[in-house]
Amino acid sequence: MIKVTLIKSPSNEVKSVKATIEALGLRKIGQSRILADNEANRGQISKVSYLVKVEKVEEK
């Protein structure tokens, strides 16, 4: 599992970047989501890596 936190605003970005941020479930700066660590999520995160912070979270 990985924790993704939005740290910068996507307001001045192109539509595809905004859509990727929304697909990750992030809306407000400082908001975090815990996502599965899979190829699809890793690809989305790499596309918007300059807007988010990623942390490894252990599963319970």
ChimeraX attribute file (.defattr): number of C-alpha atoms within 10 A of each C-alpha:
attribute: neighborCount
match mode: 1-to-1
recipient: residues
	/A:1	14
	/A:2	18
	/A:3	17
	/A:4	23
	/A:5	20
	/A:6	24
	/A:7	15
	/A:8	13
	/A:9	15
	/A:10	20
	/A:11	9
	/A:12	8
	/A:13	9
	/A:14	9
	/A:15	11
	/A:16	11
	/A:17	17
	/A:18	17
	/A:19	12
	/A:20	18
	/A:21	21
	/A:22	13
	/A:23	12
	/A:24	18
	/A:25	16
	/A:26	18
	/A:27	15
	/A:28	14
	/A:29	14
	/A:30	14
	/A:31	13
	/A:32	19
	/A:33	14
	/A:34	16
	/A:35	16
	/A:36	14
	/A:37	13
	/A:38	10
	/A:39	9
	/A:40	9
	/A:41	16
	/A:42	14
	/A:43	12
	/A:44	15
	/A:45	19
	/A:46	11
	/A:47	15
	/A:48	17
	/A:49	14
	/A:50	11
	/A:51	17
	/A:52	22
	/A:53	16
	/A:54	15
	/A:55	11
	/A:56	12
	/A:57	14
	/A:58	8
	/A:59	7
	/A:60	4
